[in-house]
Amino acid sequence: MGAQLNIMPQESRARLLSRLGGRSIVFVGLMGAGKTAIGRKVASALALPFIDSDHEIESVSRMTIPELFEHYGEAEFRALEQRVILRVLEGGPQVLSTGGGAFMNADTRAAIAAHGVSVWLKADLDLLMERVSKKQNRPLLKNDNPRGVLERLMMERYPVYANAAITVLTRDERKEVIAAEVVASLGAHLDSSADAEGVQS
């Protein structure tokens, strides 16, 4: 399956990109779901630029995400995150990986719906814990019970993430396999959307 991703037939890619138009493919989901890793694979398969919104935020602010949280608090960070994502969305088509809290903002969700196709990488708690425990740069997990924090975030955010156009289950599998499933789901979604528009017109 991974091989299929890398040698995606030109015709299939052209069809998908034609249906995508100027929109961006926007990955949403919790920290550790693999938005950046899978996003890069999908961007490579479709020959699209890849952008990580957290990297963009760090670039414009000249501060790291943990530093922004520490100096300005989460509310100010979310406002900056929203402005950066809105600006990035104007430059599609591209693949955009967003921070875990970005999709919780109603204005950001509306902008993503208007200028992109959202893909939720849905992961279970054990997988997320295994991945995030390897990194120390997670501001929301700097407490005595990171598992409890992740559980709470899942309860708060998963019902909102469920509004994404596409949901793909991510798991302990090769990145190429998950990325190939994203591309297949994206193609099916764009085809069905185009067919629906054809019926309406």
Secondary structure as GFF3:
##gff-version 3
##sequence-region A 1 201
A	DSSP	alpha_helix	2	6	.	.	.	ID=ss1
A	DSSP	alpha_helix	10	20	.	.	.	ID=ss2
A	DSSP	beta_strand	24	28	.	.	.	ID=ss3
A	DSSP	alpha_helix	35	46	.	.	.	ID=ss4
A	DSSP	beta_strand	50	52	.	.	.	ID=ss5
A	DSSP	alpha_helix	53	61	.	.	.	ID=ss6
A	DSSP	alpha_helix	65	89	.	.	.	ID=ss7
A	DSSP	beta_strand	95	97	.	.	.	ID=ss8
A	DSSP	three_ten_helix	102	104	.	.	.	ID=ss9
A	DSSP	alpha_helix	106	115	.	.	.	ID=ss10
A	DSSP	beta_strand	116	122	.	.	.	ID=ss11
A	DSSP	alpha_helix	125	132	.	.	.	ID=ss12
A	DSSP	three_ten_helix	139	141	.	.	.	ID=ss13
A	DSSP	alpha_helix	146	161	.	.	.	ID=ss14
A	DSSP	beta_strand	166	169	.	.	.	ID=ss15
A	DSSP	alpha_helix	175	200	.	.	.	ID=ss16
###
